[in-house]
Amino acid sequence: MFKFILKIVKKAIIGMILLFGYNTFLSSLNLMIPINIITIIIASLFDVPGIIGLAIFLLVNY
């Protein structure tokens, strides 16, 4: 059980780092994905394809 919780926390931290990196590189283009619980969950579950999906969703709704 402890390993499972540790794995979830590790994936959440990686998702936050991916979102922060995306926001850092594309903030000059004003294409920032807000870092909240929903985007962290999406980034944690789907990793890089999740970030790409969030970016496409941002561009479609921009």
C-alpha distances in whole Angstrom, upper triangle without the diagonal:
4,5,5,6,9,10,11,13,14,16,17,19,20,21,23,25,26,27,29,31,32,33,35,37,38,39,42,43,41,38,35,32,31,28,26,23,24,25,22,20,22,23,19,19,22,23,26,28,26,28,31,31,31,34,36,35,36,39,40,40,42
4,5,5,6,9,10,11,12,14,15,17,18,20,21,23,24,26,27,29,30,32,33,35,36,37,41,41,40,37,34,31,30,26,25,22,24,24,21,20,22,22,18,19,22,22,26,27,26,27,31,31,30,33,35,35,36,39,40,40,41
4,6,5,6,9,10,10,12,14,15,16,18,20,21,22,24,26,27,28,30,31,33,35,36,39,39,38,36,33,30,29,26,25,22,23,24,20,19,21,20,16,17,20,20,23,25,24,25,28,29,29,31,33,33,34,37,38,38,40
4,5,5,6,9,10,11,12,14,15,17,19,20,21,23,24,26,27,29,30,32,33,34,38,38,37,34,31,28,27,24,22,19,20,21,18,16,18,18,14,14,17,18,21,23,21,23,26,26,26,29,31,30,32,35,35,36,37
4,5,5,6,9,10,11,12,14,15,17,18,20,21,23,24,26,27,29,31,32,32,36,36,35,32,29,26,25,21,20,17,18,19,16,14,17,17,13,14,18,18,21,23,21,23,26,26,25,28,30,30,30,34,35,34,36
4,5,5,6,9,10,11,12,14,15,17,18,20,21,22,24,26,27,29,30,31,35,35,34,31,28,26,25,21,20,18,20,20,16,15,18,17,13,15,18,17,20,22,21,22,25,26,25,28,30,30,31,34,35,35,36
4,6,5,6,9,10,11,12,14,15,16,18,20,21,23,24,26,27,29,30,33,34,33,30,27,24,24,20,20,17,18,18,15,13,15,14,11,12,14,14,17,19,18,19,23,23,23,25,28,27,28,31,33,33,34
4,5,5,6,9,10,10,12,14,15,17,18,20,21,23,24,26,27,28,31,32,30,27,25,21,21,17,16,14,15,15,11,10,13,12,8,9,13,13,16,18,16,18,21,21,20,23,25,25,26,29,30,30,31
4,5,5,6,9,10,11,12,14,15,16,18,20,21,22,24,26,26,30,31,29,27,23,21,19,16,15,13,15,15,11,11,14,13,9,12,15,14,17,19,17,18,21,22,21,23,26,25,26,29,30,30,31
4,5,5,6,9,10,11,12,14,15,17,18,20,21,23,24,25,29,29,29,26,23,21,20,17,17,15,16,16,12,12,14,12,9,11,14,12,15,18,16,17,20,21,20,22,25,25,26,28,30,30,31
4,5,5,6,9,10,10,12,14,15,16,18,20,21,22,24,27,27,26,24,21,18,18,15,15,13,14,13,9,9,11,9,5,8,10,8,12,14,13,13,17,17,17,19,22,22,23,25,27,27,28
4,5,5,6,9,10,11,12,14,15,16,18,20,21,22,25,26,24,22,19,16,15,12,11,10,11,10,6,7,9,8,5,8,11,10,13,15,13,13,17,17,16,18,21,21,21,24,26,25,26
4,5,5,6,9,10,10,12,14,15,16,18,20,21,24,25,24,21,18,16,15,12,12,12,14,12,9,10,12,10,8,12,13,11,14,16,14,14,18,19,17,19,22,22,22,25,27,27,27
4,5,5,6,9,10,10,12,14,15,17,18,20,23,23,23,20,18,15,16,13,14,13,14,12,9,11,11,8,7,10,11,8,10,13,12,12,15,17,16,17,20,21,21,23,25,26,26
4,5,5,6,9,10,11,12,14,16,17,18,21,21,20,17,15,12,12,10,11,11,11,8,6,8,8,5,5,8,9,6,9,11,9,9,12,13,12,14,17,17,17,20,22,22,23
4,5,5,6,9,10,10,12,14,15,16,19,20,19,16,13,11,11,7,9,10,11,9,6,9,10,7,8,12,12,10,12,14,12,10,14,15,13,15,18,18,17,20,22,22,22
4,5,5,6,9,10,10,12,14,15,18,19,19,17,14,12,13,10,13,13,15,12,9,12,13,9,10,14,14,10,11,14,13,11,14,16,15,15,19,19,19,21,24,24,24
4,5,5,6,9,10,11,12,14,17,17,17,14,12,11,12,10,13,14,14,11,9,12,11,7,9,12,11,8,8,11,10,8,11,13,12,12,15,16,16,18,21,21,21
4,5,5,6,8,10,11,11,15,15,14,12,9,7,8,7,10,12,12,8,8,11,10,7,10,13,12,10,10,12,10,7,10,12,10,10,14,14,13,16,18,18,18
4,5,5,6,9,10,10,14,15,14,12,9,9,9,8,11,14,14,11,10,14,14,11,13,16,16,13,13,15,14,11,14,16,13,13,17,17,16,18,21,21,20
4,5,5,6,9,10,13,14,14,12,10,11,12,11,15,17,17,14,13,16,15,12,14,17,16,13,11,14,14,10,13,15,14,13,16,18,16,18,21,21,20
4,5,5,6,8,11,11,11,9,8,8,10,11,14,16,16,12,13,16,14,11,14,17,15,12,10,13,12,8,10,12,11,9,13,14,13,14,17,18,17
4,6,5,5,9,10,9,7,5,6,8,9,13,16,16,12,13,16,15,13,16,19,17,15,14,16,14,11,12,14,12,10,14,15,12,14,17,17,16
4,6,6,8,10,10,10,8,10,12,12,16,19,19,16,16,19,19,16,18,21,20,17,15,18,17,13,15,18,15,14,17,18,16,17,21,21,19
4,6,7,9,10,9,9,11,14,15,18,21,21,17,18,21,19,17,19,22,20,17,15,17,17,13,14,17,15,13,16,18,15,16,19,20,18
4,5,5,7,6,7,9,12,14,18,20,20,16,18,21,19,17,20,22,20,18,15,17,16,12,13,15,13,10,13,15,12,12,16,17,14
4,5,5,6,6,9,11,13,17,20,20,17,18,21,20,18,21,24,22,20,18,19,18,15,15,17,15,12,15,16,13,14,17,17,14
4,5,8,9,13,15,17,20,24,24,20,22,25,23,21,25,27,25,23,21,22,21,18,18,20,18,15,17,19,15,15,19,19,16
4,5,8,12,14,17,20,24,23,19,21,24,22,21,24,26,24,22,20,20,20,16,16,18,16,12,14,16,12,11,15,15,12
4,6,9,12,15,18,21,20,17,20,22,21,20,23,25,23,22,20,21,19,16,16,17,14,12,14,14,11,11,14,14,10
4,7,10,13,16,19,17,14,17,19,17,16,20,22,20,18,16,17,16,12,12,13,11,8,10,11,8,8,12,11,9
4,6,9,12,15,15,12,14,17,15,14,18,20,18,17,16,16,14,11,12,13,10,8,12,12,8,10,13,13,11
4,6,9,12,11,8,10,13,12,11,14,16,15,14,14,14,12,9,11,11,7,7,11,10,7,10,13,12,11
4,6,9,9,7,9,12,12,12,15,17,17,16,16,17,14,11,14,14,10,11,14,12,10,13,16,14,14
4,7,8,6,7,10,11,10,12,15,15,14,15,16,13,11,15,15,11,13,16,15,13,16,19,17,17
4,6,6,6,9,10,11,12,14,16,15,17,18,14,13,16,16,12,15,17,15,14,18,20,18,18
4,6,5,6,9,10,10,12,14,15,17,17,14,14,17,16,13,16,19,17,16,20,21,20,21
4,5,5,6,9,10,11,12,13,15,15,11,12,15,13,11,14,16,13,14,18,18,17,19
4,5,5,6,8,10,11,11,12,12,9,8,12,10,8,11,13,12,12,15,16,15,17
4,5,5,6,8,10,10,12,13,10,10,13,13,11,13,16,15,15,18,20,19,20
4,5,5,6,9,10,12,13,9,11,14,13,11,15,17,15,16,20,21,20,22
4,5,5,6,8,10,9,6,8,11,9,8,12,13,12,14,17,17,17,19
4,6,5,5,7,8,5,6,9,9,8,11,13,13,14,17,18,19,20
4,6,5,9,10,8,9,13,13,12,15,17,17,18,21,22,22,24
4,6,9,9,7,10,13,12,12,15,17,17,18,21,22,22,24
4,6,6,5,8,10,9,10,13,14,15,17,19,20,21,22
4,6,5,7,9,10,11,13,15,15,17,19,20,21,23
4,5,5,6,9,10,11,12,14,15,17,18,20,21
4,5,5,6,9,10,10,12,14,15,16,18,20
4,5,5,6,9,10,10,12,14,15,16,18
4,5,5,6,9,10,10,12,14,15,16
4,5,5,6,9,10,11,12,14,15
4,5,5,6,9,10,11,12,14
4,5,5,6,9,10,11,12
4,5,5,6,9,10,10
4,5,5,6,9,10
4,5,5,6,8
4,6,5,6
4,5,5
4,6
4
